[in-house]
């Protein structure tokens, strides 16, 4: 593959610079026709039509620079962000680390982004060429005195431009943010954000993998009560399994292959806790069709990838969708929906 030749050159640069180079390359990519994907992979969720279940996770296209190109790479949807009300530079560099031996990434970016006003203008200028659902992931500014108010402002500004909105309360890189996963704070947050755009797009919630059983049960109950459209399971982890890389001790959220088993288990936990009453999106350590299919069989309607792109290249989404078709054939399923939750329910 071409990426096998390019990757060593990219890896000569620090990870954040290489990320910038990849964005620049994709900005130059022509807007191509959507690859032909089997109708067996299509789904309609909360009124949104997904041509396939493989999405781009937030963090890659933070500022909505290349989301309209993602269909050409085989993605069935794309999520930009995290976007905060005010622009912020994030944490000091270095803040992004490749753990090559572990096929992993550690980041402590800190919601660096251009802010909702700039991002909104950028999306408005590219809405016409969008061909797959666009999610916008929203967060709070690090120095905010009222973080829930930040989510409300972002919802009001960005909801009219999004096919769905994701509330991100699970990043480990904004101090205190994960406290919003606590029962009382979460319920207040969801009520106020939904009220900010009552006729707005579907509302998703992104949760951390580092949760106790009581936390999972509380979040599941609130998600059902507040009629959340989906839970995204999960974000990066602050835990550290055995790692080989010299960067293993760096602070921040760990993603990639070492997160796979933990994220898979959390998906199962949320499938059981919600009883299938809330759609689930599986994220974390997905690097192949087999990984994606296992997450679907555990209860995910959709999956998202990001860290694996660093190691597998930009056409991984298309590779996964082709592999999913073969796995459906193997197991005798007529459509992807027949496989959802089959190993758990």
One Martini backbone bead per residue (centre of mass of N, CA, C, O) as a GRO file, in nm:
protein
  345
    1UNK     BB    1   0.100   0.034   0.015
    2UNK     BB    2   0.135   0.367   0.019
    3UNK     BB    3   0.142   0.410   0.331
    4UNK     BB    4   0.392   0.227   0.383
    5UNK     BB    5   0.580   0.451   0.251
    6UNK     BB    6   0.488   0.715   0.415
    7UNK     BB    7   0.504   0.661   0.722
    8UNK     BB    8   0.812   0.694   0.781
    9UNK     BB    9   0.806   0.998   0.717
   10UNK     BB   10   0.597   1.087   0.928
   11UNK     BB   11   0.764   0.956   1.176
   12UNK     BB   12   0.988   1.184   1.168
   13UNK     BB   13   0.770   1.340   1.288
   14UNK     BB   14   0.589   1.480   1.490
   15UNK     BB   15   0.263   1.412   1.553
   16UNK     BB   16   0.141   1.700   1.513
   17UNK     BB   17   0.273   1.761   1.241
   18UNK     BB   18   0.163   1.512   1.090
   19UNK     BB   19  -0.128   1.592   1.122
   20UNK     BB   20  -0.105   1.852   0.955
   21UNK     BB   21  -0.018   1.716   0.691
   22UNK     BB   22  -0.275   1.543   0.652
   23UNK     BB   23  -0.470   1.777   0.630
   24UNK     BB   24  -0.339   1.911   0.385
   25UNK     BB   25  -0.378   1.671   0.194
   26UNK     BB   26  -0.696   1.657   0.220
   27UNK     BB   27  -0.753   1.944   0.112
   28UNK     BB   28  -0.647   1.844  -0.186
   29UNK     BB   29  -0.870   1.655  -0.209
   30UNK     BB   30  -1.096   1.551  -0.398
   31UNK     BB   31  -1.438   1.539  -0.442
   32UNK     BB   32  -1.565   1.237  -0.433
   33UNK     BB   33  -1.722   0.970  -0.482
   34UNK     BB   34  -1.898   0.744  -0.331
   35UNK     BB   35  -1.846   0.453  -0.234
   36UNK     BB   36  -1.944   0.138  -0.290
   37UNK     BB   37  -2.200   0.018  -0.076
   38UNK     BB   38  -2.369  -0.195   0.082
   39UNK     BB   39  -2.701  -0.209   0.188
   40UNK     BB   40  -2.636  -0.388   0.446
   41UNK     BB   41  -2.492  -0.122   0.600
   42UNK     BB   42  -2.743   0.028   0.637
   43UNK     BB   43  -2.884   0.309   0.837
   44UNK     BB   44  -3.145   0.430   1.063
   45UNK     BB   45  -3.082   0.704   1.296
   46UNK     BB   46  -3.267   0.940   1.413
   47UNK     BB   47  -3.318   1.007   1.090
   48UNK     BB   48  -3.041   0.899   0.999
   49UNK     BB   49  -2.827   0.829   0.717
   50UNK     BB   50  -2.618   0.540   0.703
   51UNK     BB   51  -2.414   0.382   0.473
   52UNK     BB   52  -2.225   0.318   0.722
   53UNK     BB   53  -2.073   0.231   1.050
   54UNK     BB   54  -1.812   0.414   0.980
   55UNK     BB   55  -1.642   0.654   1.176
   56UNK     BB   56  -1.516   0.964   1.256
   57UNK     BB   57  -1.351   1.070   1.508
   58UNK     BB   58  -1.280   1.289   1.718
   59UNK     BB   59  -0.966   1.503   1.676
   60UNK     BB   60  -0.890   1.528   1.382
   61UNK     BB   61  -1.137   1.738   1.295
   62UNK     BB   62  -1.167   1.994   1.491
   63UNK     BB   63  -1.222   2.253   1.257
   64UNK     BB   64  -1.369   2.174   0.989
   65UNK     BB   65  -1.170   2.113   0.719
   66UNK     BB   66  -1.243   1.779   0.603
   67UNK     BB   67  -1.530   1.638   0.628
   68UNK     BB   68  -1.623   1.637   0.314
   69UNK     BB   69  -1.397   1.397   0.244
   70UNK     BB   70  -1.475   1.123   0.398
   71UNK     BB   71  -1.637   0.960   0.188
   72UNK     BB   72  -1.382   0.899   0.001
   73UNK     BB   73  -1.267   0.699   0.250
   74UNK     BB   74  -1.545   0.533   0.359
   75UNK     BB   75  -1.724   0.694   0.534
   76UNK     BB   76  -2.048   0.721   0.710
   77UNK     BB   77  -1.920   0.936   0.915
   78UNK     BB   78  -1.867   1.257   1.094
   79UNK     BB   79  -1.663   1.403   1.366
   80UNK     BB   80  -1.621   1.702   1.514
   81UNK     BB   81  -1.367   1.807   1.725
   82UNK     BB   82  -1.361   1.980   1.990
   83UNK     BB   83  -1.595   2.244   2.073
   84UNK     BB   84  -1.572   2.570   2.191
   85UNK     BB   85  -1.675   2.878   2.247
   86UNK     BB   86  -1.377   2.942   2.285
   87UNK     BB   87  -1.078   2.978   2.198
   88UNK     BB   88  -0.796   2.737   2.226
   89UNK     BB   89  -0.464   2.605   2.268
   90UNK     BB   90  -0.411   2.438   2.505
   91UNK     BB   91  -0.163   2.251   2.576
   92UNK     BB   92   0.149   2.203   2.601
   93UNK     BB   93   0.425   2.125   2.439
   94UNK     BB   94   0.414   1.815   2.437
   95UNK     BB   95   0.075   1.626   2.359
   96UNK     BB   96   0.175   1.398   2.148
   97UNK     BB   97   0.197   1.028   2.130
   98UNK     BB   98   0.377   0.763   2.003
   99UNK     BB   99   0.317   0.401   2.049
  100UNK     BB  100   0.441   0.186   1.842
  101UNK     BB  101   0.472  -0.088   1.997
  102UNK     BB  102   0.140  -0.046   2.082
  103UNK     BB  103  -0.048   0.096   1.890
  104UNK     BB  104  -0.051   0.400   2.015
  105UNK     BB  105  -0.194   0.685   2.205
  106UNK     BB  106  -0.104   0.999   2.359
  107UNK     BB  107  -0.314   1.260   2.501
  108UNK     BB  108  -0.303   1.640   2.597
  109UNK     BB  109  -0.447   1.878   2.440
  110UNK     BB  110  -0.708   2.054   2.551
  111UNK     BB  111  -0.914   2.163   2.342
  112UNK     BB  112  -0.798   2.249   2.075
  113UNK     BB  113  -0.946   2.545   1.913
  114UNK     BB  114  -1.131   2.797   1.721
  115UNK     BB  115  -1.414   2.796   1.788
  116UNK     BB  116  -1.752   2.837   1.718
  117UNK     BB  117  -1.749   3.068   1.513
  118UNK     BB  118  -1.542   2.958   1.309
  119UNK     BB  119  -1.664   2.677   1.268
  120UNK     BB  120  -1.941   2.767   1.167
  121UNK     BB  121  -1.840   2.908   0.910
  122UNK     BB  122  -1.705   2.658   0.787
  123UNK     BB  123  -1.958   2.485   0.764
  124UNK     BB  124  -2.139   2.676   0.599
  125UNK     BB  125  -1.931   2.661   0.346
  126UNK     BB  126  -1.984   2.310   0.336
  127UNK     BB  127  -2.278   2.188   0.325
  128UNK     BB  128  -2.339   2.117   0.021
  129UNK     BB  129  -2.094   1.879   0.017
  130UNK     BB  130  -2.247   1.698   0.199
  131UNK     BB  131  -2.292   1.314   0.230
  132UNK     BB  132  -2.269   1.282   0.541
  133UNK     BB  133  -2.295   1.269   0.854
  134UNK     BB  134  -2.273   1.538   1.102
  135UNK     BB  135  -2.080   1.578   1.384
  136UNK     BB  136  -2.078   1.769   1.698
  137UNK     BB  137  -1.832   1.830   1.935
  138UNK     BB  138  -1.876   1.937   2.273
  139UNK     BB  139  -1.732   2.186   2.505
  140UNK     BB  140  -1.533   2.320   2.759
  141UNK     BB  141  -1.367   2.557   2.894
  142UNK     BB  142  -1.109   2.555   3.112
  143UNK     BB  143  -1.190   2.865   3.243
  144UNK     BB  144  -1.467   2.807   3.324
  145UNK     BB  145  -1.731   2.890   3.557
  146UNK     BB  146  -1.962   2.753   3.350
  147UNK     BB  147  -1.988   2.465   3.187
  148UNK     BB  148  -2.281   2.432   3.112
  149UNK     BB  149  -2.299   2.704   2.963
  150UNK     BB  150  -2.110   2.618   2.736
  151UNK     BB  151  -2.291   2.397   2.617
  152UNK     BB  152  -2.528   2.580   2.556
  153UNK     BB  153  -2.385   2.771   2.358
  154UNK     BB  154  -2.295   2.554   2.157
  155UNK     BB  155  -2.573   2.447   2.092
  156UNK     BB  156  -2.700   2.708   1.981
  157UNK     BB  157  -2.485   2.747   1.748
  158UNK     BB  158  -2.453   2.430   1.621
  159UNK     BB  159  -2.723   2.277   1.576
  160UNK     BB  160  -2.805   2.392   1.282
  161UNK     BB  161  -2.527   2.227   1.156
  162UNK     BB  162  -2.620   1.949   1.266
  163UNK     BB  163  -2.702   1.606   1.280
  164UNK     BB  164  -2.530   1.593   1.549
  165UNK     BB  165  -2.475   1.598   1.907
  166UNK     BB  166  -2.186   1.595   2.124
  167UNK     BB  167  -2.128   1.529   2.460
  168UNK     BB  168  -1.820   1.611   2.622
  169UNK     BB  169  -1.730   1.452   2.955
  170UNK     BB  170  -1.447   1.247   2.904
  171UNK     BB  171  -1.206   1.411   2.920
  172UNK     BB  172  -0.880   1.413   3.086
  173UNK     BB  173  -0.768   1.728   2.987
  174UNK     BB  174  -0.998   1.859   3.174
  175UNK     BB  175  -1.027   1.968   3.468
  176UNK     BB  176  -1.327   1.817   3.603
  177UNK     BB  177  -1.508   1.713   3.367
  178UNK     BB  178  -1.588   1.416   3.470
  179UNK     BB  179  -1.794   1.519   3.691
  180UNK     BB  180  -2.040   1.530   3.479
  181UNK     BB  181  -2.103   1.210   3.526
  182UNK     BB  182  -2.257   1.272   3.751
  183UNK     BB  183  -2.579   1.243   3.814
  184UNK     BB  184  -2.670   1.538   3.874
  185UNK     BB  185  -2.498   1.688   3.661
  186UNK     BB  186  -2.598   1.533   3.411
  187UNK     BB  187  -2.897   1.600   3.426
  188UNK     BB  188  -2.864   1.905   3.409
  189UNK     BB  189  -2.714   1.914   3.143
  190UNK     BB  190  -2.927   1.777   2.958
  191UNK     BB  191  -3.159   1.969   3.010
  192UNK     BB  192  -3.016   2.236   2.917
  193UNK     BB  193  -2.926   2.150   2.633
  194UNK     BB  194  -3.201   2.071   2.517
  195UNK     BB  195  -3.336   2.354   2.578
  196UNK     BB  196  -3.149   2.514   2.372
  197UNK     BB  197  -3.267   2.280   2.143
  198UNK     BB  198  -3.562   2.127   2.120
  199UNK     BB  199  -3.545   2.101   1.779
  200UNK     BB  200  -3.297   1.957   1.750
  201UNK     BB  201  -3.071   1.741   1.723
  202UNK     BB  202  -2.937   1.476   1.800
  203UNK     BB  203  -2.826   1.331   2.119
  204UNK     BB  204  -2.503   1.276   2.241
  205UNK     BB  205  -2.288   1.070   2.463
  206UNK     BB  206  -1.959   1.087   2.600
  207UNK     BB  207  -1.778   0.829   2.757
  208UNK     BB  208  -1.592   0.671   2.982
  209UNK     BB  209  -1.404   0.377   3.071
  210UNK     BB  210  -1.361   0.491   3.382
  211UNK     BB  211  -1.598   0.301   3.528
  212UNK     BB  212  -1.830   0.222   3.745
  213UNK     BB  213  -2.111   0.049   3.795
  214UNK     BB  214  -2.276   0.286   3.912
  215UNK     BB  215  -2.221   0.479   3.679
  216UNK     BB  216  -2.347   0.315   3.453
  217UNK     BB  217  -2.631   0.301   3.573
  218UNK     BB  218  -2.683   0.605   3.591
  219UNK     BB  219  -2.636   0.679   3.293
  220UNK     BB  220  -2.847   0.489   3.176
  221UNK     BB  221  -3.095   0.606   3.323
  222UNK     BB  222  -3.068   0.895   3.211
  223UNK     BB  223  -3.073   0.827   2.911
  224UNK     BB  224  -3.359   0.716   2.917
  225UNK     BB  225  -3.513   0.952   3.053
  226UNK     BB  226  -3.381   1.176   2.833
  227UNK     BB  227  -3.370   1.054   2.545
  228UNK     BB  228  -3.122   0.958   2.426
  229UNK     BB  229  -2.982   0.867   2.118
  230UNK     BB  230  -2.674   0.826   2.234
  231UNK     BB  231  -2.387   0.630   2.321
  232UNK     BB  232  -2.038   0.688   2.360
  233UNK     BB  233  -1.814   0.392   2.364
  234UNK     BB  234  -1.528   0.565   2.416
  235UNK     BB  235  -1.281   0.711   2.556
  236UNK     BB  236  -1.011   0.768   2.695
  237UNK     BB  237  -0.753   0.649   2.913
  238UNK     BB  238  -0.589   0.664   3.244
  239UNK     BB  239  -0.494   0.403   3.218
  240UNK     BB  240  -0.214   0.141   3.251
  241UNK     BB  241  -0.108  -0.082   3.085
  242UNK     BB  242   0.109  -0.274   2.944
  243UNK     BB  243   0.399  -0.109   2.811
  244UNK     BB  244   0.676  -0.041   2.576
  245UNK     BB  245   0.701   0.244   2.559
  246UNK     BB  246   0.872   0.541   2.647
  247UNK     BB  247   0.569   0.692   2.672
  248UNK     BB  248   0.397   0.552   2.901
  249UNK     BB  249   0.428   0.801   3.127
  250UNK     BB  250   0.247   0.984   2.997
  251UNK     BB  251   0.018   1.215   3.009
  252UNK     BB  252  -0.319   1.118   2.957
  253UNK     BB  253  -0.482   0.973   2.687
  254UNK     BB  254  -0.547   0.644   2.596
  255UNK     BB  255  -0.505   0.488   2.274
  256UNK     BB  256  -0.586   0.209   2.101
  257UNK     BB  257  -0.508  -0.116   2.141
  258UNK     BB  258  -0.508  -0.108   2.469
  259UNK     BB  259  -0.831  -0.022   2.470
  260UNK     BB  260  -1.011  -0.244   2.349
  261UNK     BB  261  -1.110  -0.424   2.590
  262UNK     BB  262  -1.230  -0.201   2.766
  263UNK     BB  263  -1.429  -0.082   2.557
  264UNK     BB  264  -1.581  -0.345   2.508
  265UNK     BB  265  -1.682  -0.388   2.798
  266UNK     BB  266  -1.837  -0.119   2.824
  267UNK     BB  267  -2.039  -0.184   2.606
  268UNK     BB  268  -2.164  -0.424   2.743
  269UNK     BB  269  -2.251  -0.276   2.998
  270UNK     BB  270  -2.445  -0.074   2.846
  271UNK     BB  271  -2.626  -0.282   2.716
  272UNK     BB  272  -2.729  -0.401   2.983
  273UNK     BB  273  -2.818  -0.130   3.128
  274UNK     BB  274  -3.022  -0.045   2.876
  275UNK     BB  275  -3.158  -0.284   2.713
  276UNK     BB  276  -3.150  -0.140   2.418
  277UNK     BB  277  -3.276   0.172   2.455
  278UNK     BB  278  -2.985   0.267   2.357
  279UNK     BB  279  -2.775   0.375   2.151
  280UNK     BB  280  -2.456   0.255   2.029
  281UNK     BB  281  -2.105   0.362   2.022
  282UNK     BB  282  -1.801   0.234   1.912
  283UNK     BB  283  -1.487   0.298   2.090
  284UNK     BB  284  -1.168   0.171   2.087
  285UNK     BB  285  -0.929  -0.013   1.921
  286UNK     BB  286  -1.016   0.008   1.622
  287UNK     BB  287  -0.846  -0.184   1.329
  288UNK     BB  288  -1.086  -0.372   1.218
  289UNK     BB  289  -1.339  -0.568   1.118
  290UNK     BB  290  -1.333  -0.748   1.368
  291UNK     BB  291  -1.355  -0.525   1.575
  292UNK     BB  292  -1.621  -0.400   1.473
  293UNK     BB  293  -1.794  -0.658   1.485
  294UNK     BB  294  -1.767  -0.708   1.788
  295UNK     BB  295  -1.907  -0.440   1.867
  296UNK     BB  296  -2.175  -0.501   1.728
  297UNK     BB  297  -2.234  -0.774   1.878
  298UNK     BB  298  -2.225  -0.595   2.162
  299UNK     BB  299  -2.428  -0.321   2.055
  300UNK     BB  300  -2.334  -0.164   1.812
  301UNK     BB  301  -2.437   0.043   1.548
  302UNK     BB  302  -2.167   0.201   1.570
  303UNK     BB  303  -1.843   0.327   1.467
  304UNK     BB  304  -1.509   0.448   1.561
  305UNK     BB  305  -1.212   0.615   1.426
  306UNK     BB  306  -0.838   0.703   1.467
  307UNK     BB  307  -0.564   0.585   1.574
  308UNK     BB  308  -0.542   0.363   1.346
  309UNK     BB  309  -0.466   0.562   1.114
  310UNK     BB  310  -0.168   0.594   1.189
  311UNK     BB  311  -0.107   0.275   1.109
  312UNK     BB  312  -0.319   0.211   0.849
  313UNK     BB  313  -0.454   0.458   0.727
  314UNK     BB  314  -0.700   0.636   0.532
  315UNK     BB  315  -0.845   0.341   0.421
  316UNK     BB  316  -0.976   0.185   0.663
  317UNK     BB  317  -1.282   0.215   0.635
  318UNK     BB  318  -1.312   0.059   0.371
  319UNK     BB  319  -1.185  -0.203   0.474
  320UNK     BB  320  -1.397  -0.256   0.693
  321UNK     BB  321  -1.653  -0.269   0.518
  322UNK     BB  322  -1.563  -0.510   0.349
  323UNK     BB  323  -1.528  -0.700   0.594
  324UNK     BB  324  -1.821  -0.692   0.697
  325UNK     BB  325  -1.949  -0.835   0.460
  326UNK     BB  326  -1.797  -1.104   0.501
  327UNK     BB  327  -1.906  -1.155   0.792
  328UNK     BB  328  -2.202  -1.170   0.719
  329UNK     BB  329  -2.174  -1.409   0.533
  330UNK     BB  330  -2.056  -1.611   0.737
  331UNK     BB  331  -2.325  -1.564   0.944
  332UNK     BB  332  -2.602  -1.507   0.776
  333UNK     BB  333  -2.650  -1.198   0.729
  334UNK     BB  334  -2.845  -0.952   0.568
  335UNK     BB  335  -2.767  -0.740   0.801
  336UNK     BB  336  -2.630  -0.540   1.040
  337UNK     BB  337  -2.877  -0.534   1.239
  338UNK     BB  338  -2.872  -0.846   1.310
  339UNK     BB  339  -2.589  -0.820   1.485
  340UNK     BB  340  -2.690  -0.645   1.705
  341UNK     BB  341  -2.624  -0.786   2.019
  342UNK     BB  342  -2.593  -1.107   1.984
  343UNK     BB  343  -2.378  -1.153   2.240
  344UNK     BB  344  -2.584  -1.022   2.478
  345UNK     BB  345  -2.908  -1.067   2.448
   0.00000   0.00000   0.00000
